[in-house]
Amino acid sequence: MHPVSPTTGDELAPFVPYRGHDDVPREPWEDDYLRALAANGKHELAAAAAEVHSSIPRQHWDTDHTFAAEVDLALEYYRDSLEAELRRLGRAKSNPLPYFGLLRSERPTRWLERSAVLSLTADLSAKPPITDATAVELLKAMLANATPETQRMLRAPVEDAPPPEAP
């Protein structure tokens, strides 16, 4: 087992492949590959760091479930380290922008911007013009299928909206 000392501040604990599984047989290149994958998140770079052709870890990933699980852990470590770096940069630069990305990741229901676009094409050239009443009925039918969140937003008062123009 590899000893890992505690970290302080912004320093990250290193990724340790097969932690607690020293009895697992493995290829000589695996530890280097997994450490590099945890550091950069890129397969080709990790294979180069382990000094093996990139096809070897790919084949190993498909046939060895223990190795595949370690690859998943290394990639999770990489994603976590990106978030840690965002936090560190936000603090170091007194910049709130990185925190928005983190909040979108951690609390997407509150911080993701959502939009929906509906595109509709209809040939109305052979039909008489649509009356106001028909247009209102069509809009009602469309809005009846809107999500509850959209229906709530449509009922909310619009602040600082200009008054509608007279016909």
N, C-alpha and C positions, 0 to 999 in steps of 0.2 A: 504494500500500500504506500502511496506517495504522501508524505506529510504536507499539509497545507496550513500555513500560518494565517491567523486572522488578519483581516485588512481593516484599514481605517480610512475615513473620508471617502474620496471618490475612487480609490483604488479597488479594482475588481479582483475577487479570488480567481485563480486560474482554473480553466476547465481541466478536469482530470478524467481521462477516458477510463471506463470500466471501474469507477470508484466502488469499492466494496466487493469487486468481483475479480480479485487477483488470480483466482483459480481458472478463469476462462481462457482457454487456449486461443491465441491470436497470431496473426501474421506479424512479422517484424515491423512493417511499415504502418500498421493500423494506428498506433498511438500518435505518430507524427501527423498522419492524415487527419485524424479527429481533432487534434489540437489546432491545426491550421484551419480546418473547417470552422471550428468554434471561433477562431480569431477573425476570419474574413468572410465566412458564409458562402464561399465560392468553391465548387467542386474542382475545377481545373487547377486553381491556385493551390488547393489542398493536396491534390495529387502531385503537383510539381514539388511542393514542400516535402512530401513523403518520398520523392524520387521514384515514383511508379507511374506507369502509363495510366491515363485516366480511365481506361476500360477495366482495369483490375478492380478498383474500388466499386465501380458500377456493377460488375458481375458479382462481387462479394456481397454487395448490398441486396441483390436479388436472391441469393442463396443462403445467406447467414442471417437469421432473424435477430440474433444478439447484436451483430454488427449494425444491422438496420436500425435497431433501437438506439444504439449509441450515436448513429448519424443523426437521428431525430433529436436526441439530447444536445448534441453539438450545435445543431441549427437553432434550437431553442435558446441555448446559451448565447449564440450570436445575436438573435433578435433582442434578448434581454439586455445585452451589452450595448446595442444601439440605443435603446431607451435610456439606459444609464448615462450614455454619452450626451444625449439630448438634455437630460436634467443637469448634467455637469456644465454644459455650454450655457444653458439658461441662467444658471447661478453665476458662472464666471463672467458672463457678458451683461448681466442684469437685463436679459432679453426675454420677454414673456413668450415670444413666438414658438420656441420649442415645446413649451408646455401645452399649447393648443394641440399639437400632434399627439402628445401623450394623453391628453384628455379625450381626444377622439378615439384613441385606442382603448382606453380604460372605461370610458363612459359614453359609448357611441349614441345611446338614445338621447343624450342631452347635448352632445357636441358635434354630431355629424350634420352637415348641411344636406338636405334632401330636396330633390326636385323630380318631378315627373313630367314627361312631355308626351303628348298624344298627337300624332300626326294623322290627319284624315283627309282623304281626297275624294271628292264626289263631283260627278258631272251633273250640274243643275241647269244646264243650258236648255234642255227640253221641258223643264218644269216651270210652272208659273212662279213668280217671286214669293219668297216665304213671308208670311204675315208675322206681325209682332206676336200674336197669340201662339202661332205654330212654333216660333223661335223660343218663346218662354216654355212651352211644353217640352220641347226638345232639350233645353237646358235642365229642366227639372228632372227629366228622365236620366240624363247624364250624371247629374249630381247625386241622384239617389244611390248610385253605385260607388260614390266616393268613400274613401276610408273614413273612419270616425274622426281621426285627427284632422283631416281636410275639412270635414263638416264642422268641427269645432272652430277651426280657423276662419271659415267663411261666416260663422255667426258672430265672431268677435268684432267689436267696433274698430273701424279704421280711423286711426288718429292722424290728424294733419292732412287729411285727404282734401283735395280741392272739390268744391261743390260740382255736381254733374252739370253739364252744359244743357241749356234748353234746346228742345228740338226745333 
